[in-house]
């Protein structure tokens, strides 16, 4: 067969120049892959004898963000600097943070007191040659310091409220200072009590190693709402106030707690110390596992006779057994300034049993959540409680109704109301269960037994896996509350620590890059969630002043100002308030924002377009409402977080293309124009695109990007079959293709050059 000459491959002989014997081969320079680096930082307000400064980072030499592997620094008294010289790699950017910790010398456990929590960690770039001197908590022209979380220590909170002291008449009208002092407990003998705590001596009592005592008073002064170290004579308790004393200790079973009561004499001079009135003490075996109340006698300091009684509550917060948190990033107090007026789907698409005109899709189901996400929800709100076998399930009411009849039979002959916690997950999902409204009205509202995604009691894990990753979750932890008449919403609940741990374990393991916000009506649950983990924010739900619901007994739940004070004292992100209270007094929005809090709102008043618009104009960060598919005003039904992910992806591709054209070292390198641009991990990128609509569509992305086969990421091609139509009459299952994988929200540096990876492994969205 004849071959076409112009199709033949040309073979070109490569000729090598002859080497001259006198010319040696040029030696290749060895690549410098590591170097010595001295970390140095100034840390104000630290006691070098009790606390140490540590450094951690993304490399093995810095512990890879693991708090058990962080590196302790050395204190140089002459320069007042904390120093540490380590070998760091030159093959990548080195990310690091500082932390103030207590080191338990007996167990070598590290307890994190404070740590740097800016969204971006500090960075040593590959081009940097000389170390810099850092200031703890200050970098990138920002300040970010947060308290640590419970790793191997326990938090005991004493709660003095509802006028806890009942003393003899001569002391009944006096203002009393309350002080809680942890003391070492020696088994077989009396508790070891320092004499100085029983006197008016001005010397402070030395606390046991690793023990920290902080106090907050929920008064109108924001300065005393924040937790601060306990003073020598404690904190004054005023009528109808709430006094919180937090004791953090590595060995709670080895401590007793001395409670002293002081009062100032009317004839005392301003510089005179208060008189010691009386005392009582608490042994560790008096505490129940998680929470409770104690009524103890107050003993006179002089005559050692009964002086009265003190009644107080307590809360015990234990660390999660499994190590699920690290020092890489925290969103516990982070909220982007552009996240205002967010659309939050109540129980998914909305409550379906409140009225006969309820939503056509059953509330708190996968179908309802998917439909709300497809309608453009930014966040989905739903309620989580535990089944009997301790599986977190999504359901609102504490009780369900079951019938003795089979599932297909709808005749109501005998209905039983059972707590959700008394049925296993299998029972909840397989038995024919009725909502309380159906059980009491004898009217079945839903005939969707054959549709899996429409079934009640989906697990929290299923919801995390089934819903588009770019739609955030507002996870309300459903926990029983004591009413003002002394009754409880639910009797014999799970242990509080166990309940919170089970929910947190599922979220921390399966949430991935999803934005998560926890909320609860119970302030103790909020305290637990805030102290057990360091990643996700917590918000305090409050009913406020209303006649629609019976008030709770806890004074922290009775008004928006009380909720603000409680959120500040517990270091929460914000509050979720009842809209009825806001509409009555809109100035309460500013009360919350002035305290640095994020504010959401909920309630039946929100189910109106005009009210939703008004609430957004008032400055609400998010509005929770029913029928989101009907009331939402977005032109394009997309979550704001999906828009951000898309913008971040476009920015990353632009930077990668720029670096390919302008390699490092050139006069127009990336560092000269945008040295701190790290969009992949910069959640504040919204600040640079505030002029863009939050309803940016896939079409707008396609029009501004090259989607040919040669494009850097083929996954950016549009998918036109995103949401299928839901037939409301038959309630056919909704099928919605997720954007997950198209616009990753996390660290997808695989496939990109090292140059474009300005920050590695640091995208953990809220």
TARA-V961395 format. One record per residue. N is the residue number from 1. RES is the residue in one letter. OMEGA is omega in whole degrees, 0 to 359 (999 if undefined). Layout:
n->{N;N}
res->{RES;RES}
omega->{OMEGA;OMEGA}
//
This chain:
n->{1;2;3;4;5;6;7;8;9;10;11;12;13;14;15;16;17;18;19;20;21;22;23;24;25;26;27;28;29;30;31;32;33;34;35;36;37;38;39;40;41;42;43;44;45;46;47;48;49;50;51;52;53;54;55;56;57;58;59;60;61;62;63;64;65;66;67;68;69;70;71;72;73;74;75;76;77;78;79;80;81;82;83;84;85;86;87;88;89;90;91;92;93;94;95;96;97;98;99;100;101;102;103;104;105;106;107;108;109;110;111;112;113;114;115;116;117;118;119;120;121;122;123;124;125;126;127;128;129;130;131;132;133;134;135;136;137;138;139;140;141;142;143;144;145;146;147;148;149;150;151;152;153;154;155;156;157;158;159;160;161;162;163;164;165;166;167;168;169;170;171;172;173;174;175;176;177;178;179;180;181;182;183;184;185;186;187;188;189;190;191;192;193;194;195;196;197;198;199;200;201;202;203;204;205;206;207;208;209;210;211;212;213;214;215;216;217;218;219;220;221;222;223;224;225;226;227;228;229;230;231;232;233;234;235;236;237;238;239;240;241;242;243;244;245;246;247;248;249;250;251;252;253;254;255;256;257;258;259;260;261;262;263;264;265;266;267;268;269;270;271;272;273;274;275;276;277;278;279;280;281;282;283;284;285;286;287;288;289;290;291;292;293;294;295;296;297;298;299;300;301;302;303;304;305;306;307;308;309;310;311;312;313;314;315;316;317;318;319;320;321;322;323;324;325;326;327;328;329;330;331;332;333;334;335;336;337;338;339;340;341;342;343;344;345;346;347;348;349;350;351;352;353;354;355;356;357;358;359;360;361;362;363;364;365;366;367;368;369;370;371;372;373;374;375;376;377;378;379;380;381;382;383;384;385;386;387;388;389;390;391;392;393;394;395;396;397;398;399;400;401;402;403;404;405;406;407;408;409;410;411;412;413;414;415;416;417;418;419;420;421;422;423;424;425;426;427;428;429;430;431;432;433;434;435;436;437;438;439;440;441;442;443;444;445;446;447;448;449;450;451;452;453;454;455;456;457;458;459;460;461;462;463;464;465;466;467;468;469;470;471;472;473;474;475;476;477;478;479;480;481;482;483;484;485;486;487;488;489;490;491;492;493;494;495;496;497;498;499;500;501;502;503;504;505;506;507;508;509;510;511;512;513;514;515;516;517;518;519;520;521;522;523;524;525;526;527;528;529;530;531;532;533;534;535;536;537;538;539;540;541;542;543;544;545;546;547;548;549;550;551;552;553;554;555;556;557;558;559;560;561;562;563;564;565;566;567;568;569;570;571;572;573;574;575;576;577;578;579;580;581;582;583;584;585;586;587;588;589;590;591;592;593;594;595;596;597;598;599;600;601;602;603;604;605;606;607;608;609;610;611;612;613;614;615;616;617;618;619;620;621;622;623;624;625;626;627;628;629;630;631;632;633;634;635;636;637;638;639;640;641;642;643;644;645;646;647;648;649;650;651;652;653;654;655;656;657;658;659;660;661;662;663;664;665;666;667;668;669;670;671;672;673;674;675;676;677;678;679;680;681;682;683;684;685;686;687;688;689;690;691;692;693;694;695;696;697;698;699;700;701;702;703;704;705;706;707;708;709;710;711;712;713;714;715;716;717;718;719;720;721;722;723;724;725;726;727;728;729;730;731;732;733;734;735;736;737;738;739;740;741;742;743;744;745;746;747;748;749;750;751;752;753;754;755;756;757;758;759;760;761;762;763;764;765;766}
res->{X;X;X;X;X;X;X;X;X;X;X;X;X;X;X;X;X;X;X;X;X;X;X;X;X;X;X;X;X;X;X;X;X;X;X;X;X;X;X;X;X;X;X;X;X;X;X;X;X;X;X;X;X;X;X;X;X;X;X;X;X;X;X;X;X;X;X;X;X;X;X;X;X;X;X;X;X;X;X;X;X;X;X;X;X;X;X;X;X;X;X;X;X;X;X;X;X;X;X;X;X;X;X;X;X;X;X;X;X;X;X;X;X;X;X;X;X;X;X;X;X;X;X;X;X;X;X;X;X;X;X;X;X;X;X;X;X;X;X;X;X;X;X;X;X;X;X;X;X;X;X;X;X;X;X;X;X;X;X;X;X;X;X;X;X;X;X;X;X;X;X;X;X;X;X;X;X;X;X;X;X;X;X;X;X;X;X;X;X;X;X;X;X;X;X;X;X;X;X;X;X;X;X;X;X;X;X;X;X;X;X;X;X;X;X;X;X;X;X;X;X;X;X;X;X;X;X;X;X;X;X;X;X;X;X;X;X;X;X;X;X;X;X;X;X;X;X;X;X;X;X;X;X;X;X;X;X;X;X;X;X;X;X;X;X;X;X;X;X;X;X;X;X;X;X;X;X;X;X;X;X;X;X;X;X;X;X;X;X;X;X;X;X;X;X;X;X;X;X;X;X;X;X;X;X;X;X;X;X;X;X;X;X;X;X;X;X;X;X;X;X;X;X;X;X;X;X;X;X;X;X;X;X;X;X;X;X;X;X;X;X;X;X;X;X;X;X;X;X;X;X;X;X;X;X;X;X;X;X;X;X;X;X;X;X;X;X;X;X;X;X;X;X;X;X;X;X;X;X;X;X;X;X;X;X;X;X;X;X;X;X;X;X;X;X;X;X;X;X;X;X;X;X;X;X;X;X;X;X;X;X;X;X;X;X;X;X;X;X;X;X;X;X;X;X;X;X;X;X;X;X;X;X;X;X;X;X;X;X;X;X;X;X;X;X;X;X;X;X;X;X;X;X;X;X;X;X;X;X;X;X;X;X;X;X;X;X;X;X;X;X;X;X;X;X;X;X;X;X;X;X;X;X;X;X;X;X;X;X;X;X;X;X;X;X;X;X;X;X;X;X;X;X;X;X;X;X;X;X;X;X;X;X;X;X;X;X;X;X;X;X;X;X;X;X;X;X;X;X;X;X;X;X;X;X;X;X;X;X;X;X;X;X;X;X;X;X;X;X;X;X;X;X;X;X;X;X;X;X;X;X;X;X;X;X;X;X;X;X;X;X;X;X;X;X;X;X;X;X;X;X;X;X;X;X;X;X;X;X;X;X;X;X;X;X;X;X;X;X;X;X;X;X;X;X;X;X;X;X;X;X;X;X;X;X;X;X;X;X;X;X;X;X;X;X;X;X;X;X;X;X;X;X;X;X;X;X;X;X;X;X;X;X;X;X;X;X;X;X;X;X;X;X;X;X;X;X;X;X;X;X;X;X;X;X;X;X;X;X;X;X;X;X;X;X;X;X;X;X;X;X;X;X;X;X;X;X;X;X;X;X;X;X;X;X;X;X;X;X;X;X;X;X;X;X;X;X;X;X;X;X;X;X;X;X;X;X;X;X;X;X;X;X;X;X;X;X;X;X;X;X;X;X;X;X;X;X;X;X;X;X;X;X;X;X;X;X;X;X;X;X;X;X;X;X;X;X;X;X;X;X;X;X;X;X;X}
omega->{182;180;177;187;184;175;182;178;178;178;182;179;177;181;179;178;180;180;175;183;184;183;178;178;179;180;178;180;179;180;179;186;178;179;175;182;179;174;179;184;171;183;177;174;176;176;184;181;183;183;180;177;181;175;179;182;188;181;178;180;181;174;177;175;181;184;177;182;182;189;179;180;181;181;176;186;183;182;184;180;169;189;173;178;182;173;180;180;174;185;180;174;180;179;182;176;174;178;173;187;169;181;176;185;181;184;185;175;179;177;185;178;179;176;182;187;169;181;175;172;173;184;170;183;180;183;182;183;187;179;177;177;185;172;185;176;183;173;185;180;179;175;180;178;179;176;180;178;183;178;176;180;183;177;172;179;175;185;179;182;178;176;191;185;173;185;179;191;183;179;187;184;183;171;186;170;180;179;178;182;174;179;180;181;177;183;180;178;176;176;180;183;178;180;183;181;179;182;177;177;183;179;181;177;179;180;174;184;176;182;179;179;179;187;173;176;183;176;184;180;183;182;181;172;178;176;179;179;182;179;187;181;174;183;180;175;179;182;178;179;174;180;181;177;181;176;177;186;176;183;185;182;181;181;164;185;177;179;180;178;182;177;179;177;179;181;183;175;185;182;181;177;179;176;177;186;184;183;168;177;185;175;183;181;176;184;168;186;187;187;178;179;178;172;188;177;174;183;179;183;185;185;180;176;179;181;182;180;173;181;182;175;178;179;177;181;181;178;173;184;182;181;185;181;176;185;184;183;177;175;186;179;184;174;183;183;181;180;178;179;181;181;183;180;182;183;184;179;178;177;185;184;182;180;177;177;181;184;183;178;183;182;175;174;178;180;180;179;180;181;178;178;179;181;175;180;174;178;174;179;175;186;182;172;185;169;182;179;171;174;177;180;182;178;186;189;178;185;171;176;173;181;176;180;176;189;185;180;186;179;181;177;179;181;178;175;182;174;177;184;181;180;177;178;179;178;182;185;183;179;172;181;181;172;180;179;179;182;184;180;182;180;178;185;182;177;186;184;183;182;188;185;178;182;177;177;168;178;177;179;178;180;179;182;188;187;178;185;182;175;182;178;167;186;176;178;186;182;183;180;175;179;183;177;178;178;179;177;181;180;175;177;173;170;187;179;180;180;182;181;182;180;182;180;180;183;183;181;191;184;180;183;183;173;181;172;175;175;179;175;182;182;178;175;178;178;180;183;180;185;182;182;186;189;189;180;181;178;184;177;179;176;180;182;182;174;183;184;177;183;176;181;183;182;179;185;194;182;177;176;178;178;177;180;179;180;179;183;181;178;180;178;184;183;175;192;177;186;180;179;179;181;177;181;183;180;181;174;179;177;180;183;177;177;179;184;169;184;171;173;181;176;181;180;182;184;180;185;182;179;178;179;180;181;177;179;178;177;178;179;178;179;180;183;178;175;183;181;181;187;183;185;180;177;177;189;180;174;177;181;173;177;180;179;179;180;178;179;179;180;178;180;178;180;179;179;180;181;177;180;183;181;179;181;178;185;181;181;183;185;183;182;185;189;184;183;181;191;184;184;184;179;178;178;177;180;181;182;182;181;180;178;175;180;179;184;176;180;180;177;182;182;183;181;178;183;176;181;181;181;183;182;182;181;180;176;183;172;187;180;186;186;176;183;178;177;185;184;181;181;176;184;180;178;181;179;184;173;184;182;178;181;185;179;185;185;177;182;176;181;176;179;178;182;183;179;184;174;184;171;182;177;180;186;182;999}
//
